[in-house]
Amino acid sequence: METRSSTDLPKTAKEYNGVDRNTFLFGWTPQAELWNGRLAMIGFLAYLLWDLAGYSVLRDVLHLIGY
């Protein structure tokens, strides 16, 4: 089995067009989709922790409208 030298490895994760995937680019780009997903995961986790702490926005709204 042949192994690659560490100098042959890419320095950053590249997209097919040669742009770094982790850079923040404004507009409809693959990078924007990655950032959107990351921020959505952070928001979902924040809401989950907030709900587990006893502060549920959804439960309070349902209680106010009579469900």
C-alpha positions as CSV (number, residue, x, y, z in Angstrom):
1,M,0.0,0.0,0.0
2,E,1.3,3.4,-0.9
3,T,0.9,6.4,1.4
4,R,0.8,10.0,0.5
5,S,3.2,12.6,1.8
6,S,1.8,15.2,4.1
7,T,3.0,17.9,1.7
8,D,0.6,16.5,-1.0
9,L,-2.5,17.1,1.1
10,P,-4.6,20.3,0.5
11,K,-4.2,23.1,2.9
12,T,-7.9,24.0,3.2
13,A,-11.2,22.2,2.3
14,K,-11.9,23.3,-1.3
15,E,-15.2,23.4,-3.1
16,Y,-15.3,22.3,-6.8
17,N,-14.7,25.9,-7.9
18,G,-11.6,26.3,-5.8
19,V,-13.1,28.6,-3.1
20,D,-12.7,27.7,0.6
21,R,-15.9,26.3,1.9
22,N,-15.6,28.0,5.3
23,T,-15.3,31.6,4.0
24,F,-18.4,33.7,4.5
25,L,-19.7,34.8,1.1
26,F,-22.8,36.9,0.7
27,G,-25.4,35.7,-1.8
28,W,-26.7,32.4,-3.0
29,T,-23.6,30.3,-2.8
30,P,-22.8,26.8,-1.5
31,Q,-20.9,28.5,1.3
32,A,-24.1,30.3,2.4
33,E,-25.9,27.0,2.6
34,L,-23.2,25.6,4.9
35,W,-23.4,28.7,7.2
36,N,-27.2,28.6,7.1
37,G,-27.1,25.0,8.3
38,R,-24.6,25.7,11.0
39,L,-26.6,28.6,12.4
40,A,-29.8,26.6,12.2
41,M,-28.2,23.8,14.3
42,I,-27.0,26.3,16.9
43,G,-30.5,27.8,17.0
44,F,-32.2,24.5,17.4
45,L,-29.8,23.4,20.2
46,A,-30.4,26.8,22.0
47,Y,-34.1,26.3,21.8
48,L,-33.9,22.7,23.0
49,L,-31.8,23.8,26.0
50,W,-34.2,26.7,26.7
51,D,-37.2,24.3,26.6
52,L,-35.5,21.7,28.9
53,A,-34.8,24.5,31.4
54,G,-38.6,25.0,31.6
55,Y,-39.1,28.1,29.4
56,S,-41.1,26.8,26.5
57,V,-42.4,29.4,24.0
58,L,-44.5,26.8,22.2
59,R,-46.1,25.5,25.3
60,D,-46.9,29.1,26.5
61,V,-48.5,30.0,23.2
62,L,-50.6,26.8,23.2
63,H,-51.7,27.6,26.8
64,L,-52.7,31.1,25.8
65,I,-54.9,30.0,23.0
66,G,-56.6,27.3,25.1
67,Y,-55.0,24.1,24.0
